[in-house]
Amino acid sequence: MIKNVAIVGSGFLGMTLALRLAETGAKVTIFESADRIGGLAAAWEIGGFEWDKHYHVTLASDTFTRKIIEEIGLGDEFKWVETKTGFYTDGKLHSMSDAMEFLRFPPLGLVNRLRLAATILYASRQTDWRSLEKISVENWLVKLSGKLTFEKIWKPLLRAKLGDSYKRTSAAFIWATIQRMFAARRSGLKKEMFGYVRGGYARVLRQFSERLMSKGVEIHLNAPIDRIEKLPNGSFRVLPRRSRRRGDEKKVVLRDGEVVVESTKYARVQTAAQVAPGFSGMFLSEPGLKSSVAVSPDAALAMREYDQVILTCPSSKAAEMLPQLTDDEQLKLRNIEYQGIVCASVLMKCSLSPFYVTNITDEAPFTGVIEMTALVDKRDFGQNTLVYLPKYVSTDDELFGKTDAEIRESFFAGLERMYPQFKRTDVIAFRVSRVRNVFPLPVLNYSDSLPGVKTSIENVFVINSSQIVNGTLNVNETIQLAERFFNEELRK
Ligand SMILES: Cc1cc2nc3c(=O)[nH]c(=O)nc-3n(C[C@H](O)[C@H](O)[C@H](O)COP(=O)(O)OP(=O)(O)OC[C@H]3O[C@@H](n4cnc5c(N)ncnc54)[C@H](O)[C@@H]3O)c2cc1C
């Protein structure tokens, strides 16, 4: 019998699982609340160019990412670039791109620089991350690097990513970050090599979704799921939220007792999966879906039955969708605290610096500066510069309530303080992304209270980045998690 599986979420986790399941002959349906696939890795348009909504690079050591990109036929499209890293400290920009620059790093005296280097080396060689989960990151770093270096370097960096929650964070967080940083430098002469696929994640996701659809996977966009219902026969219904956003309206009519939408708009979304503007729409003629009689997702889709349901959305959302879970499961899912992000993309005429990443230890309205065009060919952006200004914040931070204009004002003022050559008149486009649930806070003893992927409801699984216990949030870890889960639980 063909297995019918529903996956909630079209990020890399959902898409990888869909691919593997479809390869076994399962019938897979993906539900995505956004109007595009890809989740955190999705693309958008800025100043007439299509690029990742959030900055993304691949490391040479990202074997899972590279394998899947190879599988979908884009393996030869990687471009590898040696990048530089900057530090903005005491009102000045410093290069920290190789060991010599590190040893000359002016804000610290020689002894502290050596202690900092020793800390990083020590962390890179540690393997027992579980014991680090029991130690606070502050205690660990103060012990290894000294109080002064902690205050001057580590604390501002931790605060930038975790806010005041750094006080509750375990040493496993900085260990995982250093491990990844080291992986980036492992090749060659310890130079930092970063890669990207020509065309960015927009191209990767387009190709990925085409591969999925060629294997019969259905992708429904603008389909926020509200609840999973278990039926007496043991199968499940996946129920979408009733309210739809403005612009998604469709005319639903009853014809011969069948619910149909007369507008072809939804049918187009449903079949072509709207992978990106300009996508050829080759799946418009998908068999069995006549655009003039497309079935309303709210009605007929909600009546479909599935043998298995996999939720890849944030844990608290999964808890809401599954009120049938035990109290203990509910508590564990809802207790996972997330860190959010407000991330601005700025397309401008002039470059800010030669650094791909600039870490900031001074006060600034954003966490760091990522100059994408220090990595990606400027010709892809009409010779302009693409810069990201991320600000990591708690899920209830007041920044989420600020308008784009307010954020632009404070971020531009920050750029003016850091880069004398920055001129507002050089800015071509500015866009803001806001995501409340980006990554779970790696608090002390994090993995002890983590719920399992298998729930108490047979054939319902909750899997997301909260299960990444000994790594940082990245596509490689995400795909690895999906592959492991598929092999251990779904392949049977
Ligand atoms: C600023 C930033 C920079 C990053 N940089 C890098 C990088 O350089 N390199 C790298 O490898 N990785 C990077 N990442 C991490 C990478 O984007 C993630 O690891 C990956 O995208 C996570 O995929 P996922 O499927 O687990 O989650 P998500 O992408 O979050 O997917 C979950 C999906 O579920 C959907 N969903 C939620 N609720 C519902 C609902 N009720 N109904 C239907 N759908 C729902 C969401 O819309 C989303 O599409 C970065 C992330 C961010 C935010």
PDBQT file of the ligand as one rigid body, heavy atoms in Angstrom, charges set to zero:
ROOT
HETATM    1  C1  LIG A 501      19.916  35.124   9.361  1.00  0.00    +0.000 C 
HETATM    2  C2  LIG A 501      20.197  33.682   9.050  1.00  0.00    +0.000 A 
HETATM    3  C3  LIG A 501      21.400  33.344   8.465  1.00  0.00    +0.000 A 
HETATM    4  C4  LIG A 501      21.690  32.022   8.172  1.00  0.00    +0.000 A 
HETATM    5  N1  LIG A 501      22.880  31.728   7.567  1.00  0.00    +0.000 NA
HETATM    6  C5  LIG A 501      23.141  30.465   7.215  1.00  0.00    +0.000 A 
HETATM    7  C6  LIG A 501      24.339  30.155   6.502  1.00  0.00    +0.000 A 
HETATM    8  O1  LIG A 501      25.156  31.026   6.204  1.00  0.00    +0.000 OA
HETATM    9  N2  LIG A 501      24.572  28.871   6.161  1.00  0.00    +0.000 N 
HETATM   10  C7  LIG A 501      23.695  27.872   6.472  1.00  0.00    +0.000 A 
HETATM   11  O2  LIG A 501      23.951  26.709   6.114  1.00  0.00    +0.000 OA
HETATM   12  N3  LIG A 501      22.547  28.135   7.158  1.00  0.00    +0.000 NA
HETATM   13  C8  LIG A 501      22.252  29.393   7.535  1.00  0.00    +0.000 A 
HETATM   14  N4  LIG A 501      21.085  29.676   8.198  1.00  0.00    +0.000 N 
HETATM   15  C9  LIG A 501      20.266  28.571   8.723  1.00  0.00    +0.000 C 
HETATM   16  C10 LIG A 501      19.316  27.925   7.710  1.00  0.00    +0.000 C 
HETATM   17  O3  LIG A 501      18.526  28.904   7.087  1.00  0.00    +0.000 OA
HETATM   18  C11 LIG A 501      18.454  26.915   8.473  1.00  0.00    +0.000 C 
HETATM   19  O4  LIG A 501      19.302  25.931   9.034  1.00  0.00    +0.000 OA
HETATM   20  C12 LIG A 501      17.417  26.177   7.636  1.00  0.00    +0.000 C 
HETATM   21  O5  LIG A 501      16.822  27.011   6.683  1.00  0.00    +0.000 OA
HETATM   22  C13 LIG A 501      16.358  25.585   8.579  1.00  0.00    +0.000 C 
HETATM   23  O6  LIG A 501      15.418  24.836   7.854  1.00  0.00    +0.000 OA
HETATM   24  P1  LIG A 501      14.154  24.169   8.576  1.00  0.00    +0.000 P 
HETATM   25  O7  LIG A 501      13.409  23.450   7.549  1.00  0.00    +0.000 OA
HETATM   26  O8  LIG A 501      14.596  23.418   9.766  1.00  0.00    +0.000 OA
HETATM   27  O9  LIG A 501      13.321  25.378   9.192  1.00  0.00    +0.000 OA
HETATM   28  P2  LIG A 501      12.565  26.574   8.482  1.00  0.00    +0.000 P 
HETATM   29  O10 LIG A 501      13.342  27.051   7.332  1.00  0.00    +0.000 OA
HETATM   30  O11 LIG A 501      12.232  27.531   9.563  1.00  0.00    +0.000 OA
HETATM   31  O12 LIG A 501      11.239  25.890   7.917  1.00  0.00    +0.000 OA
HETATM   32  C14 LIG A 501      10.076  25.717   8.668  1.00  0.00    +0.000 C 
HETATM   33  C15 LIG A 501       8.911  26.041   7.754  1.00  0.00    +0.000 C 
HETATM   34  O13 LIG A 501       7.681  25.771   8.431  1.00  0.00    +0.000 OA
HETATM   35  C16 LIG A 501       6.746  26.727   8.007  1.00  0.00    +0.000 C 
HETATM   36  N5  LIG A 501       5.653  26.770   8.977  1.00  0.00    +0.000 N 
HETATM   37  C17 LIG A 501       5.685  27.215  10.255  1.00  0.00    +0.000 A 
HETATM   38  N6  LIG A 501       4.468  27.117  10.806  1.00  0.00    +0.000 NA
HETATM   39  C18 LIG A 501       3.653  26.590   9.875  1.00  0.00    +0.000 A 
HETATM   40  C19 LIG A 501       2.263  26.247   9.846  1.00  0.00    +0.000 A 
HETATM   41  N7  LIG A 501       1.463  26.431  10.904  1.00  0.00    +0.000 N 
HETATM   42  N8  LIG A 501       1.753  25.725   8.709  1.00  0.00    +0.000 NA
HETATM   43  C20 LIG A 501       2.534  25.521   7.614  1.00  0.00    +0.000 A 
HETATM   44  N9  LIG A 501       3.836  25.851   7.590  1.00  0.00    +0.000 NA
HETATM   45  C21 LIG A 501       4.393  26.366   8.704  1.00  0.00    +0.000 A 
HETATM   46  C22 LIG A 501       7.570  28.009   7.965  1.00  0.00    +0.000 C 
HETATM   47  O14 LIG A 501       6.945  29.011   7.189  1.00  0.00    +0.000 OA
HETATM   48  C23 LIG A 501       8.876  27.508   7.343  1.00  0.00    +0.000 C 
HETATM   49  O15 LIG A 501       8.857  27.612   5.942  1.00  0.00    +0.000 OA
HETATM   50  C24 LIG A 501      20.748  31.001   8.489  1.00  0.00    +0.000 A 
HETATM   51  C25 LIG A 501      19.531  31.354   9.067  1.00  0.00    +0.000 A 
HETATM   52  C26 LIG A 501      19.244  32.676   9.344  1.00  0.00    +0.000 A 
HETATM   53  C27 LIG A 501      17.921  33.043   9.941  1.00  0.00    +0.000 C 
ENDROOT
TORSDOF 0
